Amino acid sequence: MNFARKTGAALWDRIVDDFAGRILLVGRPMSLDELLLEIPQRTRDFASLAFQKLNTKALGHKLDQRIEGEKYGLFRTADGMYCVIPLSPDYRQDVNAEDAA
């Protein structure tokens, strides 16, 4: 995997991780438009350096990828909103298992 691709993947993992926390904090499902507004300017600046578009189409695609990969406890509701399954506070993802896959 090249540097730009790793940087883009790390960026989106960070964004989606932040979204999962925000959805839990808000306590209700959120739309793509709401989530897009939650991205801080410093993250938007970094995304432009990593050549990553931050729009609803890209965001929906990246969230769906992480849902398919069962990351961050995310799921999409029937009305297209995004929600999070709360995990135990003791849960820790095995980073080594990810590298082996």
MIVO-795763 format. One record per atom (N, C-alpha, C, CB): residue number from 1; x, y, z; residue in three letters. Coordinates in steps of 0.02 Angstrom, whole numbers, plus 50000, padded with zeros to 5 digits. Glycine has a CB too. Example, Ala and Ser with C-alpha at 12.3 -4.5 7.8 and 13.67 -1.06 7.14 Angstrom:
<recs>
(rec 1,(50660,49716,50390),ALA)
(rec 1,(50615,49775,50390),ALA)
(rec 1,(50660,49835,50390),ALA)
(rec 1,(50565,49776,50452),ALA)
(rec 2,(50642,49888,50354),SER)
(rec 2,(50684,49947,50357),SER)
(rec 2,(50645,50002,50394),SER)
(rec 2,(50704,49970,50286),SER)
</recs>
This chain:
<recs>
(rec 1,(50043,49941,50000),MET)
(rec 1,(50000,50000,50000),MET)
(rec 1,(50045,50062,50000),MET)
(rec 1,(49951,50000,50062),MET)
(rec 2,(50032,50110,49955),ASN)
(rec 2,(50075,50168,49952),ASN)
(rec 2,(50057,50219,50005),ASN)
(rec 2,(50069,50200,49883),ASN)
(rec 3,(50100,50270,50012),PHE)
(rec 3,(50093,50319,50065),PHE)
(rec 3,(50027,50357,50061),PHE)
(rec 3,(50151,50368,50063),PHE)
(rec 4,(50008,50380,50001),ALA)
(rec 4,(49946,50419,49992),ALA)
(rec 4,(49886,50377,50012),ALA)
(rec 4,(49939,50443,49920),ALA)
(rec 5,(49886,50314,49993),ARG)
(rec 5,(49830,50270,50010),ARG)
(rec 5,(49826,50258,50086),ARG)
(rec 5,(49836,50203,49973),ARG)
(rec 6,(49884,50247,50117),LYS)
(rec 6,(49885,50238,50190),LYS)
(rec 6,(49862,50301,50226),LYS)
(rec 6,(49956,50219,50214),LYS)
(rec 7,(49884,50358,50201),THR)
(rec 7,(49864,50422,50231),THR)
(rec 7,(49789,50432,50225),THR)
(rec 7,(49901,50480,50198),THR)
(rec 8,(49762,50417,50165),GLY)
(rec 8,(49689,50423,50155),GLY)
(rec 8,(49650,50376,50200),GLY)
(rec 8,(49672,50410,50083),GLY)
(rec 9,(49673,50314,50206),ALA)
(rec 9,(49639,50266,50249),ALA)
(rec 9,(49641,50288,50322),ALA)
(rec 9,(49670,50196,50242),ALA)
(rec 10,(49699,50313,50344),ALA)
(rec 10,(49706,50337,50413),ALA)
(rec 10,(49661,50397,50425),ALA)
(rec 10,(49779,50354,50428),ALA)
(rec 11,(49658,50441,50376),LEU)
(rec 11,(49614,50500,50382),LEU)
(rec 11,(49542,50479,50391),LEU)
(rec 11,(49621,50545,50321),LEU)
(rec 12,(49518,50434,50349),TRP)
(rec 12,(49448,50413,50352),TRP)
(rec 12,(49434,50373,50416),TRP)
(rec 12,(49429,50372,50291),TRP)
(rec 13,(49481,50332,50437),ASP)
(rec 13,(49471,50297,50500),ASP)
(rec 13,(49464,50347,50557),ASP)
(rec 13,(49530,50249,50514),ASP)
(rec 14,(49503,50399,50558),ARG)
(rec 14,(49499,50450,50610),ARG)
(rec 14,(49432,50487,50607),ARG)
(rec 14,(49557,50500,50603),ARG)
(rec 15,(49411,50506,50546),ILE)
(rec 15,(49348,50541,50538),ILE)
(rec 15,(49290,50497,50562),ILE)
(rec 15,(49338,50561,50465),ILE)
(rec 16,(49289,50435,50540),VAL)
(rec 16,(49234,50390,50559),VAL)
(rec 16,(49234,50375,50633),VAL)
(rec 16,(49238,50324,50519),VAL)
(rec 17,(49293,50367,50662),ASP)
(rec 17,(49298,50357,50735),ASP)
(rec 17,(49269,50418,50772),ASP)
(rec 17,(49372,50346,50755),ASP)
(rec 18,(49285,50478,50748),ASP)
(rec 18,(49257,50539,50779),ASP)
(rec 18,(49181,50541,50771),ASP)
(rec 18,(49289,50601,50747),ASP)
(rec 19,(49157,50520,50712),PHE)
(rec 19,(49084,50518,50701),PHE)
(rec 19,(49050,50470,50749),PHE)
(rec 19,(49069,50498,50629),PHE)
(rec 20,(49079,50412,50758),ALA)
(rec 20,(49049,50362,50804),ALA)
(rec 20,(49043,50392,50874),ALA)
(rec 20,(49092,50297,50806),ALA)
(rec 21,(49095,50426,50897),GLY)
(rec 21,(49093,50458,50962),GLY)
(rec 21,(49041,50513,50965),GLY)
(rec 21,(49160,50486,50980),GLY)
(rec 22,(49035,50551,50911),ARG)
(rec 22,(48987,50606,50909),ARG)
(rec 22,(48915,50579,50909),ARG)
(rec 22,(48998,50650,50847),ARG)
(rec 23,(48903,50526,50871),ILE)
(rec 23,(48836,50497,50869),ILE)
(rec 23,(48817,50471,50939),ILE)
(rec 23,(48833,50439,50818),ILE)
(rec 24,(48864,50440,50973),LEU)
(rec 24,(48850,50417,51041),LEU)
(rec 24,(48835,50475,51088),LEU)
(rec 24,(48909,50375,51068),LEU)
(rec 25,(48874,50529,51081),LEU)
(rec 25,(48864,50588,51123),LEU)
(rec 25,(48797,50621,51111),LEU)
(rec 25,(48920,50638,51111),LEU)
(rec 26,(48778,50627,51048),VAL)
(rec 26,(48714,50658,51030),VAL)
(rec 26,(48656,50613,51051),VAL)
(rec 26,(48710,50672,50955),VAL)
(rec 27,(48667,50547,51048),GLY)
(rec 27,(48617,50500,51071),GLY)
(rec 27,(48562,50485,51021),GLY)
(rec 27,(48587,50525,51133),GLY)
(rec 28,(48575,50499,50958),ARG)
(rec 28,(48525,50484,50906),ARG)
(rec 28,(48561,50475,50840),ARG)
(rec 28,(48472,50541,50901),ARG)
(rec 29,(48529,50441,50792),PRO)
(rec 29,(48559,50435,50726),PRO)
(rec 29,(48570,50503,50694),PRO)
(rec 29,(48515,50391,50680),PRO)
(rec 30,(48619,50507,50649),MET)
(rec 30,(48634,50570,50615),MET)
(rec 30,(48637,50559,50540),MET)
(rec 30,(48701,50600,50641),MET)
(rec 31,(48619,50610,50503),SER)
(rec 31,(48620,50607,50430),SER)
(rec 31,(48690,50623,50404),SER)
(rec 31,(48568,50656,50399),SER)
(rec 32,(48701,50609,50340),LEU)
(rec 32,(48766,50626,50309),LEU)
(rec 32,(48778,50701,50313),LEU)
(rec 32,(48767,50603,50236),LEU)
(rec 33,(48726,50741,50300),ASP)
(rec 33,(48735,50814,50303),ASP)
(rec 33,(48755,50837,50374),ASP)
(rec 33,(48670,50849,50282),ASP)
(rec 34,(48724,50808,50425),GLU)
(rec 34,(48742,50826,50494),GLU)
(rec 34,(48814,50806,50509),GLU)
(rec 34,(48694,50792,50543),GLU)
(rec 35,(48832,50746,50488),LEU)
(rec 35,(48900,50721,50501),LEU)
(rec 35,(48952,50763,50465),LEU)
(rec 35,(48906,50648,50480),LEU)
(rec 36,(48937,50783,50404),LEU)
(rec 36,(48984,50824,50365),LEU)
(rec 36,(48998,50890,50401),LEU)
(rec 36,(48956,50838,50295),LEU)
(rec 37,(48947,50918,50433),LEU)
(rec 37,(48956,50981,50470),LEU)
(rec 37,(49000,50972,50532),LEU)
(rec 37,(48888,51009,50490),LEU)
(rec 38,(49007,50910,50556),GLU)
(rec 38,(49047,50896,50616),GLU)
(rec 38,(49122,50892,50602),GLU)
(rec 38,(49024,50831,50646),GLU)
(rec 39,(49142,50892,50539),ILE)
(rec 39,(49213,50886,50523),ILE)
(rec 39,(49248,50952,50536),ILE)
(rec 39,(49224,50863,50449),ILE)
(rec 40,(49297,50954,50582),PRO)
(rec 40,(49331,51017,50597),PRO)
(rec 40,(49374,51041,50539),PRO)
(rec 40,(49374,51009,50660),PRO)
(rec 41,(49388,51105,50538),GLN)
(rec 41,(49427,51135,50483),GLN)
(rec 41,(49496,51104,50477),GLN)
(rec 41,(49434,51210,50494),GLN)
(rec 42,(49529,51088,50533),ARG)
(rec 42,(49596,51059,50529),ARG)
(rec 42,(49594,50991,50493),ARG)
(rec 42,(49626,51050,50600),ARG)
(rec 43,(49539,50954,50502),THR)
(rec 43,(49531,50890,50468),THR)
(rec 43,(49518,50902,50394),THR)
(rec 43,(49474,50848,50499),THR)
(rec 44,(49478,50952,50378),ARG)
(rec 44,(49465,50970,50308),ARG)
(rec 44,(49531,50990,50273),ARG)
(rec 44,(49414,51028,50304),ARG)
(rec 45,(49572,51028,50308),ASP)
(rec 45,(49637,51048,50280),ASP)
(rec 45,(49681,50987,50267),ASP)
(rec 45,(49673,51097,50327),ASP)
(rec 46,(49683,50941,50315),PHE)
(rec 46,(49723,50881,50306),PHE)
(rec 46,(49696,50839,50248),PHE)
(rec 46,(49724,50839,50371),PHE)
(rec 47,(49631,50835,50243),ALA)
(rec 47,(49600,50796,50188),ALA)
(rec 47,(49621,50824,50120),ALA)
(rec 47,(49523,50797,50195),ALA)
(rec 48,(49623,50889,50115),SER)
(rec 48,(49643,50918,50051),SER)
(rec 48,(49716,50902,50036),SER)
(rec 48,(49632,50995,50051),SER)
(rec 49,(49759,50899,50087),LEU)
(rec 49,(49829,50880,50077),LEU)
(rec 49,(49835,50807,50056),LEU)
(rec 49,(49869,50891,50141),LEU)
(rec 50,(49789,50765,50080),ALA)
(rec 50,(49789,50693,50064),ALA)
(rec 50,(49746,50679,50002),ALA)
(rec 50,(49762,50653,50124),ALA)
(rec 51,(49724,50732,49967),PHE)
(rec 51,(49684,50725,49906),PHE)
(rec 51,(49620,50685,49918),PHE)
(rec 51,(49725,50692,49852),PHE)
(rec 52,(49588,50697,49975),GLN)
(rec 52,(49526,50663,49992),GLN)
(rec 52,(49468,50713,49989),GLN)
(rec 52,(49531,50629,50062),GLN)
(rec 53,(49416,50697,49951),LYS)
(rec 53,(49358,50741,49948),LYS)
(rec 53,(49315,50730,50010),LYS)
(rec 53,(49316,50726,49883),LYS)
(rec 54,(49290,50785,50036),LEU)
(rec 54,(49245,50781,50094),LEU)
(rec 54,(49176,50808,50072),LEU)
(rec 54,(49273,50822,50156),LEU)
(rec 55,(49136,50763,50045),ASN)
(rec 55,(49068,50781,50026),ASN)
(rec 55,(49023,50722,50045),ASN)
(rec 55,(49063,50796,49949),ASN)
(rec 56,(48957,50731,50036),THR)
(rec 56,(48911,50678,50059),THR)
(rec 56,(48921,50613,50021),THR)
(rec 56,(48839,50702,50051),THR)
(rec 57,(48937,50617,49957),LYS)
(rec 57,(48948,50555,49918),LYS)
(rec 57,(49008,50516,49945),LYS)
(rec 57,(48958,50572,49843),LYS)
(rec 58,(49064,50550,49954),ALA)
(rec 58,(49124,50518,49980),ALA)
(rec 58,(49113,50493,50051),ALA)
(rec 58,(49185,50565,49978),ALA)
(rec 59,(49080,50534,50091),LEU)
(rec 59,(49067,50516,50161),LEU)
(rec 59,(49023,50454,50165),LEU)
(rec 59,(49033,50574,50198),LEU)
(rec 60,(48969,50451,50125),GLY)
(rec 60,(48925,50393,50125),GLY)
(rec 60,(48963,50330,50105),GLY)
(rec 60,(48867,50404,50078),GLY)
(rec 61,(49005,50336,50054),HIS)
(rec 61,(49045,50279,50031),HIS)
(rec 61,(49092,50254,50086),HIS)
(rec 61,(49086,50298,49968),HIS)
(rec 62,(49128,50300,50118),LYS)
(rec 62,(49176,50281,50170),LYS)
(rec 62,(49141,50251,50231),LYS)
(rec 62,(49218,50342,50191),LYS)
(rec 63,(49083,50279,50249),LEU)
(rec 63,(49046,50251,50306),LEU)
(rec 63,(49021,50181,50288),LEU)
(rec 63,(48986,50297,50324),LEU)
(rec 64,(48996,50172,50227),ASP)
(rec 64,(48972,50106,50206),ASP)
(rec 64,(49029,50054,50206),ASP)
(rec 64,(48940,50110,50137),ASP)
(rec 65,(49089,50075,50186),GLN)
(rec 65,(49146,50030,50188),GLN)
(rec 65,(49160,50006,50259),GLN)
(rec 65,(49209,50064,50159),GLN)
(rec 66,(49156,50052,50306),ARG)
(rec 66,(49170,50034,50376),ARG)
(rec 66,(49113,49993,50406),ARG)
(rec 66,(49182,50097,50417),ARG)
(rec 67,(49052,50004,50382),ILE)
(rec 67,(48996,49963,50405),ILE)
(rec 67,(49007,49891,50380),ILE)
(rec 67,(48928,49991,50379),ILE)
(rec 68,(49025,49884,50316),GLU)
(rec 68,(49039,49817,50288),GLU)
(rec 68,(49095,49783,50326),GLU)
(rec 68,(49056,49823,50213),GLU)
(rec 69,(49145,49821,50346),GLY)
(rec 69,(49202,49793,50382),GLY)
(rec 69,(49189,49786,50457),GLY)
(rec 69,(49262,49836,50371),GLY)
(rec 70,(49128,49804,50477),GLU)
(rec 70,(49107,49799,50547),GLU)
(rec 70,(49153,49837,50593),GLU)
(rec 70,(49103,49726,50569),GLU)
(rec 71,(49171,49898,50572),LYS)
(rec 71,(49214,49941,50612),LYS)
(rec 71,(49172,49994,50647),LYS)
(rec 71,(49268,49973,50569),LYS)
(rec 72,(49190,50010,50708),TYR)
(rec 72,(49162,50065,50747),TYR)
(rec 72,(49090,50053,50768),TYR)
(rec 72,(49167,50128,50708),TYR)
(rec 73,(49062,49994,50758),GLY)
(rec 73,(48993,49980,50779),GLY)
(rec 73,(48942,50020,50740),GLY)
(rec 73,(48986,49995,50852),GLY)
(rec 74,(48959,50043,50682),LEU)
(rec 74,(48913,50084,50641),LEU)
(rec 74,(48862,50041,50605),LEU)
(rec 74,(48952,50125,50592),LEU)
(rec 75,(48803,50069,50595),PHE)
(rec 75,(48754,50039,50550),PHE)
(rec 75,(48709,50094,50523),PHE)
(rec 75,(48711,49985,50588),PHE)
(rec 76,(48676,50079,50468),ARG)
(rec 76,(48632,50127,50437),ARG)
(rec 76,(48560,50107,50452),ARG)
(rec 76,(48644,50131,50361),ARG)
(rec 77,(48520,50155,50471),THR)
(rec 77,(48450,50142,50486),THR)
(rec 77,(48410,50139,50421),THR)
(rec 77,(48420,50197,50533),THR)
(rec 78,(48348,50116,50425),ALA)
(rec 78,(48306,50108,50366),ALA)
(rec 78,(48295,50175,50330),ALA)
(rec 78,(48239,50078,50385),ALA)
(rec 79,(48298,50230,50367),ASP)
(rec 79,(48287,50295,50335),ASP)
(rec 79,(48352,50330,50314),ASP)
(rec 79,(48249,50341,50383),ASP)
(rec 80,(48408,50291,50312),GLY)
(rec 80,(48470,50317,50286),GLY)
(rec 80,(48513,50356,50335),GLY)
(rec 80,(48457,50360,50230),GLY)
(rec 81,(48494,50356,50398),MET)
(rec 81,(48534,50389,50450),MET)
(rec 81,(48588,50341,50475),MET)
(rec 81,(48489,50414,50509),MET)
(rec 82,(48639,50367,50507),TYR)
(rec 82,(48693,50325,50533),TYR)
(rec 82,(48690,50324,50609),TYR)
(rec 82,(48762,50351,50510),TYR)
(rec 83,(48701,50265,50637),CYS)
(rec 83,(48695,50254,50708),CYS)
(rec 83,(48754,50209,50730),CYS)
(rec 83,(48627,50221,50727),CYS)
(rec 84,(48763,50203,50797),VAL)
(rec 84,(48818,50164,50825),VAL)
(rec 84,(48791,50117,50877),VAL)
(rec 84,(48871,50211,50855),VAL)
(rec 85,(48817,50055,50875),ILE)
(rec 85,(48802,50007,50928),ILE)
(rec 85,(48852,50020,50983),ILE)
(rec 85,(48806,49932,50901),ILE)
(rec 86,(48830,50037,51043),PRO)
(rec 86,(48878,50049,51097),PRO)
(rec 86,(48916,49985,51114),PRO)
(rec 86,(48842,50077,51159),PRO)
(rec 87,(48982,49991,51121),LEU)
(rec 87,(49024,49935,51140),LEU)
(rec 87,(49044,49943,51213),LEU)
(rec 87,(49087,49931,51095),LEU)
(rec 88,(49064,49888,51242),SER)
(rec 88,(49087,49889,51311),SER)
(rec 88,(49146,49936,51317),SER)
(rec 88,(49107,49818,51334),SER)
(rec 89,(49152,49973,51373),PRO)
(rec 89,(49209,50017,51383),PRO)
(rec 89,(49275,49979,51385),PRO)
(rec 89,(49201,50057,51447),PRO)
(rec 90,(49273,49914,51398),ASP)
(rec 90,(49334,49874,51401),ASP)
(rec 90,(49355,49847,51333),ASP)
(rec 90,(49324,49816,51449),ASP)
(rec 91,(49314,49858,51281),TYR)
(rec 91,(49328,49830,51215),TYR)
(rec 91,(49390,49864,51185),TYR)
(rec 91,(49268,49839,51168),TYR)
(rec 92,(49435,49823,51161),ARG)
(rec 92,(49494,49848,51125),ARG)
(rec 92,(49502,49807,51062),ARG)
(rec 92,(49559,49843,51170),ARG)
(rec 93,(49504,49841,51004),GLN)
(rec 93,(49513,49806,50941),GLN)
(rec 93,(49585,49779,50938),GLN)
(rec 93,(49498,49852,50881),GLN)
(rec 94,(49592,49717,50916),ASP)
(rec 94,(49658,49686,50910),ASP)
(rec 94,(49690,49711,50846),ASP)
(rec 94,(49652,49609,50910),ASP)
(rec 95,(49738,49758,50853),VAL)
(rec 95,(49770,49788,50795),VAL)
(rec 95,(49808,49737,50755),VAL)
(rec 95,(49817,49844,50817),VAL)
(rec 96,(49840,49688,50787),ASN)
(rec 96,(49878,49637,50752),ASN)
(rec 96,(49834,49593,50708),ASN)
(rec 96,(49915,49594,50801),ASN)
(rec 97,(49773,49580,50730),ALA)
(rec 97,(49727,49540,50690),ALA)
(rec 97,(49709,49576,50626),ALA)
(rec 97,(49663,49523,50731),ALA)
(rec 98,(49704,49643,50629),GLU)
(rec 98,(49689,49682,50570),GLU)
(rec 98,(49745,49677,50519),GLU)
(rec 98,(49677,49754,50589),GLU)
(rec 99,(49807,49681,50543),ASP)
(rec 99,(49865,49677,50498),ASP)
(rec 99,(49871,49610,50465),ASP)
(rec 99,(49929,49692,50536),ASP)
(rec 100,(49850,49557,50499),ALA)
(rec 100,(49855,49489,50472),ALA)
(rec 100,(49803,49476,50417),ALA)
(rec 100,(49846,49438,50528),ALA)
(rec 101,(49749,49514,50418),ALA)
(rec 101,(49695,49504,50369),ALA)
(rec 101,(49713,49529,50300),ALA)
(rec 101,(49631,49538,50392),ALA)
</recs>
